[in-house]
Amino acid sequence: MSAGGRRALLRTLLALPGGALLGPRPAWAGGQIEEPLADSVRTALSAAIANDAPPVPSFSSSSWEAPSLVNLSNSLVNLFLSTRTK
């Protein structure tokens, strides 16, 4: 192998993630500080935590509600059965 070929190979190996010859390198996070949340975000999070009621699904019409849930249920059953046979 010529010197130029070896250099090209070395450049290629060093360009790989982590450098194939050097192995994994430690990550340095540097100086980090915790930034305070904006007041609106803090208020929204507090309200979401305080309201412990489960979400209620909303459908535009009750005639759509039942068939869509049945179709979804059938889809999940088929998906479950197909993954068990794989």
N, C-alpha and C positions, 0 to 999 in steps of 0.2 A: 504494500500500500504506500502510495506516495505521501510526502509531507503535506501537500495540499489536501489530499483525501482525508488524512488523519485530522487536520484542522477542521475540515467541514463536518466530520463525524463528531468531533468534540463540541463544536458549536451547536450542532443539532441536539446532542445529549444534554448540554447545559441549558438549552432553551426549553426543554420539557418542564412541566410543572414540578417544582421542587428540585430540579436538577438531578438527572438520573444518576450521575456519579457521586453527587454530594449527599444524596438521601434527603429525607424531610428536614426542613429547617424550622426552628422554633418561631412562633409568631410573637411579635411584640406589639402590644395594644397601645402603648404610650400612655400619656397622662389623660385620664378621663374624669369627667365630673358629671354628677347627676344634675340634669337640668330640671328646673321646676315646671310642672304642668301649667298650661294656661288656665285661667279661672273658668272659662267656658268648658274646657275638657274635664276639669276637676268636678264641676257641677253636674255635668252629664254622667260621669262615672258614679258619683254619689247617688244620683237619682236612679240609675240602673240597678245599683246594689240595693237600695231601699225598697224598690218595687220588686218583691220576690214572687209575684204572681206569674204563672207560666204564660207564654205568649198564646194568644187565641188566633187560630188561622182565620183569615178573612177571604171569603169567596164572593165574587160579584153576584152570583145567583145561587140559590140552593139547588137548582136543577143540575148545576155543573158539579156540585160538591160530591155527591155520592159516586157517580160514575168515575170521576177522576181518582178518588181514593181507592176504588176497586181496581182500576187499571194499574195504579201505582203498586198496590199490594200484589197483584199478579206478576208484575214486572220483577219485584223483589224476590218472590218465590222462585221464578224462573232463573234469575241470576244466582240465587243461592244453590239451586239444584245443579246448575251448569258448573259452578265452581267446585262442587263436591265430587263431580265425576271426572274432573281433570286431574 
